[in-house]
Amino acid sequence: MLDAARREFAQRGYQGAGIAGIAAGCGCSEPILYRHFASKQALFAAVLVDASELLHERIAPVFAEQDDPLAALIAVAELATQDELFIEISRLRMLAVTLVGEPEIQQALARTVTEMHGRLTQLMTRARDGGFLRAAVEPAEAAWLWYGVALQVGVRASVFGPEHSAASQSTATALIHLLTQKEPQP
């Protein structure tokens, strides 16, 4: 159900996604869907949380394979440009920002953003402590910058088409260069 809903919301937006279409996409009726989710808002909130967990499962092995946390981020950026799930999740998060007036959606978005930012902050801290990141860079702020890079994958794919999301890798590489560039000596 959540996969069908994720695809429907990502493709049609919140207003355009219909419960009937979501139910048809998962092979059930609308009443069955409403037995699991009390409202469209509850379904969207569940989709946000589930999609974030799927994304974490997809990228965790990339970080496990790399000794250099920043090289792992570049590998994730490359994966993001080729993976429809990344693009769908970016679209969902941007859509969710417009729906923060709905308490269930705001809570789900806050939870997923907080979790992702926390993992990115830990990664940036590891990178700084390992000498991969400039010592003057605050890990939590670098994590927010990286989060912005992740969102622009979805923006480029949505506005210009999926083939343009590949350009996002150069943005990721540029950010890493800025974060690792040697500081000028006085």
C-alpha positions as CSV (number, residue, x, y, z in Angstrom):
1,M,0.0,0.0,0.0
2,L,2.7,2.4,0.9
3,D,4.7,1.8,-2.3
4,A,1.5,2.5,-4.4
5,A,0.8,5.6,-2.4
6,R,4.4,6.8,-2.6
7,R,4.4,6.5,-6.4
8,E,0.9,8.2,-6.7
9,F,1.9,11.1,-4.4
10,A,5.3,11.6,-6.1
11,Q,3.8,11.6,-9.6
12,R,0.5,13.5,-9.0
13,G,1.2,15.6,-6.0
14,Y,-1.0,15.6,-2.8
15,Q,-4.1,17.2,-4.4
16,G,-3.8,15.1,-7.6
17,A,-3.4,11.8,-5.9
18,G,-6.6,10.1,-5.3
19,I,-7.5,7.4,-2.8
20,A,-9.2,5.5,-5.6
21,G,-6.0,5.5,-7.7
22,I,-3.9,4.5,-4.7
23,A,-6.3,1.7,-3.9
24,A,-6.3,0.5,-7.5
25,G,-2.4,0.7,-7.5
26,C,-2.2,-1.7,-4.6
27,G,-5.0,-4.0,-5.7
28,C,-7.5,-3.2,-2.9
29,S,-10.6,-1.1,-2.4
30,E,-10.9,2.3,-0.8
31,P,-12.6,1.0,2.3
32,I,-9.7,-1.5,2.8
33,L,-7.2,1.4,2.5
34,Y,-9.2,3.4,5.0
35,R,-9.0,0.5,7.5
36,H,-5.3,0.9,7.5
37,F,-5.1,4.8,7.3
38,A,-7.7,7.0,8.9
39,S,-7.2,9.8,6.3
40,K,-5.3,10.9,3.2
41,Q,-3.1,12.9,5.6
42,A,-2.3,9.9,7.7
43,L,-1.5,7.9,4.5
44,F,0.8,10.6,3.3
45,A,2.5,10.8,6.7
46,A,3.0,7.1,6.7
47,V,4.5,7.3,3.2
48,L,7.0,9.9,4.3
49,V,8.2,7.8,7.2
50,D,8.3,4.6,5.1
51,A,10.1,6.2,2.2
52,S,12.8,7.6,4.5
53,E,13.3,4.2,6.0
54,L,13.6,2.7,2.5
55,L,16.2,5.4,1.6
56,H,18.2,4.7,4.7
57,E,18.2,1.0,4.0
58,R,19.4,1.7,0.4
59,I,22.3,4.0,1.3
60,A,23.5,2.3,4.5
61,P,25.6,-0.3,2.6
62,V,27.3,2.5,0.7
63,F,28.5,4.1,3.9
64,A,29.6,0.7,5.3
65,E,31.8,0.0,2.2
66,Q,33.7,3.3,2.4
67,D,36.4,4.3,4.8
68,D,36.2,8.0,3.7
69,P,32.8,9.3,4.7
70,L,32.9,12.0,2.1
71,A,33.7,9.5,-0.7
72,A,30.7,7.6,0.5
73,L,28.6,10.8,0.1
74,I,29.8,11.2,-3.5
75,A,28.9,7.5,-4.1
76,V,25.4,8.2,-2.7
77,A,25.1,11.3,-4.9
78,E,25.9,9.1,-7.9
79,L,23.3,6.5,-6.8
80,A,20.7,9.3,-6.3
81,T,21.0,10.5,-9.8
82,Q,20.2,7.0,-11.1
83,D,17.6,5.8,-8.6
84,E,13.9,6.7,-9.0
85,L,13.3,6.1,-5.3
86,F,15.7,9.0,-4.4
87,I,13.8,11.3,-6.8
88,E,10.4,10.2,-5.5
89,I,11.5,10.8,-1.9
90,S,12.9,14.3,-2.8
91,R,9.6,15.2,-4.4
92,L,7.7,13.9,-1.4
93,R,9.7,15.9,1.0
94,M,9.3,19.1,-1.0
95,L,5.6,18.4,-1.2
96,A,5.4,17.7,2.5
97,V,6.8,21.2,3.2
98,T,3.8,22.7,1.6
99,L,1.5,20.6,3.8
100,V,3.1,21.4,7.2
101,G,-0.3,22.9,8.3
102,E,-1.5,19.3,8.6
103,P,-0.2,18.1,12.0
104,E,0.3,14.5,11.0
105,I,2.3,15.5,8.0
106,Q,4.3,18.1,9.9
107,Q,5.2,15.5,12.6
108,A,6.2,12.9,10.0
109,L,8.3,15.4,8.1
110,A,10.0,16.7,11.2
111,R,10.8,13.1,12.3
112,T,12.3,12.1,9.0
113,V,14.3,15.3,8.5
114,T,15.6,15.1,12.1
115,E,16.7,11.5,11.6
116,M,18.4,12.2,8.3
117,H,20.1,15.3,9.7
118,G,21.3,13.4,12.7
119,R,22.8,10.7,10.6
120,L,24.4,13.3,8.3
121,T,25.8,15.2,11.3
122,Q,27.3,12.0,12.7
123,L,28.9,11.3,9.3
124,M,30.3,14.8,9.0
125,T,31.6,14.6,12.5
126,R,33.4,11.3,11.6
127,A,34.7,13.0,8.5
128,R,36.1,16.0,10.5
129,D,37.5,13.8,13.2
130,G,39.2,11.6,10.5
131,G,40.8,14.6,8.8
132,F,38.6,14.3,5.7
133,L,36.7,17.5,6.5
134,R,38.2,21.0,7.2
135,A,38.5,21.4,11.0
136,A,36.6,24.8,10.8
137,V,33.5,23.2,9.4
138,E,30.7,22.6,11.8
139,P,29.3,19.1,11.2
140,A,25.7,20.0,11.8
141,E,25.8,22.9,9.3
142,A,27.6,20.7,6.7
143,A,24.8,18.2,7.2
144,W,22.2,20.9,6.3
145,L,24.2,21.8,3.2
146,W,24.3,18.2,2.2
147,Y,20.5,17.9,2.8
148,G,20.1,20.8,0.4
149,V,22.2,19.0,-2.2
150,A,20.0,15.9,-1.8
151,L,16.8,17.9,-2.3
152,Q,18.1,19.5,-5.5
153,V,18.3,16.0,-7.1
154,G,14.5,16.0,-6.9
155,V,14.1,19.6,-8.0
156,R,16.2,19.0,-11.2
157,A,14.5,15.8,-12.0
158,S,11.0,17.3,-11.5
159,V,11.6,20.5,-13.3
160,F,14.0,19.4,-16.1
161,G,13.4,15.7,-16.3
162,P,15.2,12.7,-14.8
163,E,18.1,12.9,-17.3
164,H,19.1,16.3,-15.7
165,S,19.4,14.8,-12.2
166,A,22.8,13.5,-13.3
167,A,24.1,17.0,-13.1
168,S,23.5,16.8,-9.4
169,Q,26.6,14.8,-8.9
170,S,28.7,17.7,-9.9
171,T,26.9,19.8,-7.3
172,A,27.7,17.2,-4.7
173,T,31.4,17.1,-5.8
174,A,31.6,20.9,-5.6
175,L,30.2,20.9,-2.1
176,I,32.7,18.3,-1.0
177,H,35.5,20.3,-2.5
178,L,34.4,23.4,-0.6
179,L,34.2,21.4,2.7
180,T,37.6,19.9,2.2
181,Q,39.6,22.7,0.6
182,K,42.6,23.7,2.6
183,E,42.2,26.8,4.7
184,P,44.3,29.8,3.6
185,Q,47.3,30.4,5.8
186,P,47.7,34.0,7.3
